[in-house]
Amino acid sequence: MSAPLYLFKGPEFGERSEAVAAVKDSLRKKFGSLESYSYYSVETEPQAALVQLYSESLFSASTCVVYNGAEVIKKKEDIEKIEAWAKGAGDSSALILVSDATACDSKLEKIVPKENQKVFWEMFEDRKIPWLKNYFSKNGYSVDDDACEEILDLVENNTQALKSECSRFFAVFEPGAKITVQNVDQLIEHNREENAFTLFDAMAEKGKTPQERLETSLGVLQKIRLSKDSSSVALIAGLAYSFRRLLAWHNLTKAGKTDDFSLKTNGFSSKKSREQQGAAARVWTLGQTLAILALLSRADMSIRSTGSGLEDVYLQALVYSIVVKKGASLAVWEDGWPVY
């Protein structure tokens, strides 16, 4: 039997998330109940995840820990401790290592059973329209090529975001309908929900001054906060994902790996994603990107520990620090909150 250790890599986080959910569902089905935890390498050392796994739950029969950003696990002692846990762990717990990159440290990959490893590649350009057509067809609809192009221009090019946005058509139009560009404009372009990714785009918008980008970004933030599913923790996690992608872009360009193959294997296969990262890289340097990731980590911990009383004020200060100060903290902090 394989060790309860998994490694899911690659930028297609829609399918990757489904694989993580499948592991959790398997544990829940087998043991009846499950406690699930998520950690991010930018803020938590791997040992913290192991501590959680070694601590038996009093309320659930199984435990699953998801550790995001596994590409940073390189220390020999960290890898050895993960291996030691996996060798002694029972089948009621699981550690899922997740990475946006397509490769992790070879010593880490070696300790994960081959059958528990998978790379989730971003769809190549020539697969995107056929994927959309097939998705609409499976749900009883058809869609124009031009409408597909419009959807791909407006929606994050991963299966999770595409499914979420395209499901709107199924609620509005009768089965058998053919979706056109006009339908896309009406349903997505003019009613697009703002989220962490559209906020990132607003903060990095090409051709705008910092003051203009700040104004636009605060408007997007306000729309997000007014939505019924608004979550500051989820918002910060989405921003952290976007800036980790930017960090990967910076590292590739610094290493001179800007050829088509290198970009595709690191999740930048579409023209849109390359344009987005290029624009963001002109706004934030490599060092500033690292500072912003640290800032987001502190923001997440502060909001989790302090509560929701001043969330909106804190998130506005966070956007200001990212757009105007480019990752530099505000001058004075008290109990985790900015003081003006």
C-alpha positions in Angstrom: 0.0 0.0 0.0 1.3 3.5 -0.9 2.3 5.9 1.8 -0.3 8.5 2.5 1.9 11.2 0.9 0.9 12.9 -2.4 2.6 15.5 -4.7 0.3 17.4 -7.0 2.2 19.9 -9.3 1.5 22.3 -12.1 -0.5 25.5 -12.9 -3.9 23.9 -13.8 -5.3 24.4 -10.4 -8.8 23.5 -11.4 -8.0 19.8 -12.1 -5.4 20.0 -9.3 -8.0 21.1 -6.8 -10.2 18.2 -7.9 -7.4 15.7 -7.2 -7.0 17.2 -3.7 -10.7 16.9 -3.1 -10.7 13.3 -4.3 -8.1 12.4 -1.6 -10.2 14.1 1.0 -13.4 12.4 -0.2 -11.7 9.0 0.0 -10.7 9.6 3.6 -14.1 10.9 4.5 -15.8 8.0 2.9 -13.6 5.4 4.5 -13.5 6.8 8.0 -16.7 8.7 8.3 -15.3 12.1 9.2 -12.3 14.3 8.3 -10.4 17.3 9.6 -8.7 19.2 6.9 -5.9 21.9 7.2 -4.1 24.1 4.6 -0.8 25.7 5.0 1.3 27.9 2.7 5.1 27.7 2.5 5.4 31.5 2.4 4.2 31.7 6.0 4.6 28.2 7.5 7.5 25.8 7.7 6.9 22.1 6.7 7.4 21.0 10.3 4.2 22.8 11.3 2.2 20.6 8.9 3.8 17.5 10.4 3.0 18.6 13.9 -0.7 18.8 12.9 -0.5 15.3 11.4 1.2 13.8 14.5 -1.5 15.3 16.7 -4.4 12.9 16.9 -7.8 14.6 16.5 -10.4 14.2 19.2 -13.2 15.1 16.9 -12.5 13.3 13.6 -11.4 9.8 12.5 -9.1 11.1 9.8 -6.8 14.1 9.0 -5.7 15.6 5.8 -3.1 18.4 5.6 -2.5 20.3 2.3 0.9 22.1 2.1 1.0 24.7 -0.7 4.2 25.9 -2.2 6.0 22.6 -2.0 8.7 23.8 -4.5 10.4 25.6 -1.6 11.0 22.4 0.3 14.7 21.8 -0.2 16.3 21.3 3.2 17.5 17.8 3.9 16.1 17.8 7.4 12.6 18.8 6.2 12.6 16.1 3.6 13.8 13.5 6.0 11.1 14.4 8.5 8.4 14.1 5.9 9.8 10.8 4.9 9.9 9.6 8.5 6.3 10.6 9.0 5.1 8.9 5.8 6.9 5.6 6.8 5.1 5.5 10.1 1.7 7.0 9.2 -1.4 5.0 9.2 -4.0 5.1 6.4 -6.3 7.5 8.3 -4.1 10.6 7.5 -2.7 12.2 4.4 -0.2 14.9 3.5 -0.8 16.5 0.1 2.1 18.6 -1.2 1.0 21.1 -3.8 3.1 23.2 -6.1 2.3 25.7 -9.0 5.6 24.6 -10.5 6.0 21.5 -12.6 9.0 20.2 -10.7 10.1 20.1 -7.1 13.4 19.1 -5.4 14.4 15.7 -6.7 15.0 14.4 -3.2 11.4 15.4 -2.3 9.9 13.8 -5.4 11.9 10.6 -4.6 10.1 10.0 -1.3 6.6 10.3 -2.8 5.2 7.1 -4.4 5.1 7.5 -8.2 1.4 6.6 -8.2 0.7 9.5 -5.9 2.4 12.1 -8.1 0.8 14.0 -10.9 1.6 17.1 -12.9 -1.5 19.2 -13.9 -0.5 21.1 -17.0 -2.2 24.3 -18.2 -4.1 23.7 -21.4 -2.2 24.6 -24.5 -3.8 27.2 -26.8 -5.1 24.6 -29.3 -6.9 22.7 -26.5 -8.9 25.6 -25.0 -11.6 26.1 -27.5 -12.2 22.4 -28.0 -12.4 22.0 -24.1 -15.0 24.8 -24.0 -17.1 23.4 -26.8 -17.0 19.9 -25.1 -18.0 21.4 -21.7 -21.0 23.2 -23.2 -21.9 20.1 -25.2 -21.9 17.9 -22.2 -24.3 20.2 -20.5 -26.6 20.4 -23.5 -25.5 23.6 -25.2 -23.4 24.7 -28.2 -21.1 27.7 -28.5 -19.6 29.8 -31.3 -15.8 29.9 -31.8 -16.0 33.7 -31.4 -17.9 33.3 -28.2 -15.2 30.9 -26.9 -12.5 33.4 -27.8 -14.4 36.1 -25.9 -14.8 33.8 -22.8 -11.0 33.0 -22.8 -10.2 36.8 -22.9 -12.5 37.5 -20.0 -11.9 34.5 -17.7 -8.9 33.0 -16.0 -7.7 30.2 -18.2 -8.0 27.3 -15.8 -10.8 24.7 -15.7 -12.1 25.8 -12.3 -12.7 29.4 -13.3 -14.0 28.4 -16.7 -16.5 26.0 -15.2 -17.7 28.5 -12.7 -18.2 31.3 -15.3 -19.7 29.1 -17.9 -22.2 27.6 -15.5 -24.0 31.0 -15.6 -25.2 30.2 -19.1 -26.8 27.0 -18.0 -28.9 28.9 -15.4 -30.0 31.6 -17.9 -30.5 29.8 -21.2 -32.7 26.8 -22.1 -30.9 23.6 -22.9 -30.1 23.4 -26.6 -29.3 27.1 -26.9 -26.3 28.3 -28.9 -24.1 30.7 -27.0 -22.9 33.7 -29.0 -20.5 36.6 -28.5 -23.5 38.8 -27.6 -24.5 36.4 -24.9 -21.0 36.4 -23.4 -20.9 40.2 -23.4 -24.3 40.4 -21.6 -23.6 37.7 -19.1 -19.9 37.8 -18.3 -18.5 41.1 -19.5 -21.2 43.3 -18.0 -21.9 41.1 -14.9 -18.4 39.9 -14.2 -17.8 39.2 -10.5 -14.7 40.7 -9.1 -12.2 38.5 -7.3 -8.6 38.3 -6.2 -7.4 37.8 -9.8 -9.3 40.8 -11.2 -7.9 42.8 -8.2 -4.4 41.7 -9.1 -5.0 42.8 -12.7 -6.3 46.2 -11.6 -3.2 46.7 -9.4 -0.9 45.9 -12.3 -2.9 47.6 -15.1 -0.7 48.8 -17.9 -0.4 52.4 -18.7 -1.8 53.7 -15.5 -0.1 55.8 -12.7 0.1 54.3 -9.2 -2.7 56.7 -8.1 -5.0 55.6 -11.0 -4.3 52.0 -10.2 -5.0 52.5 -6.5 -8.3 54.2 -7.3 -9.4 51.3 -9.6 -8.1 48.7 -7.2 -10.0 50.1 -4.2 -13.1 50.1 -6.4 -12.6 46.4 -7.2 -11.9 45.7 -3.5 -15.2 47.4 -2.6 -17.2 45.2 -5.0 -15.5 42.1 -3.7 -16.3 43.0 -0.1 -20.0 43.7 -1.0 -20.5 40.3 -2.6 -22.3 37.7 -0.5 -19.3 35.2 -0.6 -16.7 37.7 0.4 -13.9 36.3 2.5 -10.8 38.3 3.4 -8.8 35.1 4.0 -9.7 33.7 0.5 -9.0 37.1 -1.0 -5.5 37.2 0.5 -4.9 33.6 -0.6 -5.9 34.5 -4.2 -3.5 37.5 -4.2 -0.7 35.3 -2.7 -1.3 32.8 -5.6 -1.0 35.6 -8.1 2.2 37.0 -6.6 3.7 33.5 -6.4 3.1 33.3 -10.1 4.8 36.6 -10.6 7.7 35.4 -8.5 8.0 32.4 -10.8 8.0 34.7 -13.8 10.7 36.8 -12.3 12.9 33.8 -11.6 12.5 32.5 -15.1 13.4 35.8 -16.7 16.3 36.2 -14.3 17.6 32.8 -15.4 17.1 33.7 -19.1 14.5 31.0 -19.5 12.0 32.9 -21.6 11.8 30.4 -24.4 8.4 29.0 -25.3 9.0 25.6 -23.8 10.2 27.0 -20.4 7.3 29.3 -20.2 4.8 26.6 -21.0 6.2 24.1 -18.6 6.0 26.7 -15.8 2.4 27.5 -16.5 2.6 30.4 -18.9 1.4 28.9 -22.1 -1.3 31.5 -23.1 -0.6 34.8 -24.7 -2.9 36.4 -22.1 -1.0 35.0 -19.1 2.4 36.2 -20.5 1.0 39.7 -21.1 -0.4 39.8 -17.6 2.9 38.7 -16.0 4.9 41.0 -18.2 2.8 44.0 -17.1 3.0 43.0 -13.5 6.8 42.5 -13.7 7.1 46.1 -14.9 5.3 47.3 -11.8 7.0 45.1 -9.1 10.6 43.9 -9.1 11.7 40.5 -7.9 12.5 42.0 -4.5 9.3 43.9 -4.2 7.4 40.7 -5.1 9.0 38.9 -2.2 8.2 41.8 0.1 4.6 41.7 -1.0 4.3 37.9 -0.4 5.6 38.5 3.2 3.1 41.4 3.6 0.3 39.1 2.5 1.4 36.4 4.9 1.4 38.9 7.8 -2.0 40.2 6.7 -3.5 36.7 6.7 -2.2 35.9 10.2 -3.3 39.3 11.6 -6.9 38.9 10.3 -7.2 35.3 11.5 -5.9 36.3 15.0 -7.6 39.7 15.4 -11.0 39.1 14.0 -13.2 40.9 11.5 -13.9 44.2 13.2 -11.5 46.3 11.0 -11.1 44.0 8.1 -12.1 46.5 5.4 -9.7 49.2 6.8 -6.9 46.6 6.9 -7.6 45.4 3.4 -7.6 48.9 2.0 -4.3 49.6 3.7 -3.0 46.3 2.3 -3.9 47.4 -1.3 -2.3 50.8 -0.7 0.9 49.1 0.5 1.0 46.9 -2.6 0.1 49.5 -5.2 1.8 52.7 -3.9 4.5 51.5 -1.5 5.2 48.3 -3.6 5.4 45.9 -0.6 6.8 48.3 2.0 4.8 48.2 5.2 3.1 51.3 6.6 5.2 53.3 9.0 3.6 52.3 12.3 1.9 49.1 13.3 0.1 48.3 16.6 -1.2 44.9 17.5 -1.0 43.8 13.8 -3.0 46.8 12.5 -1.8 49.9 10.6 -1.9 53.1 12.5 -2.0 56.4 10.6 
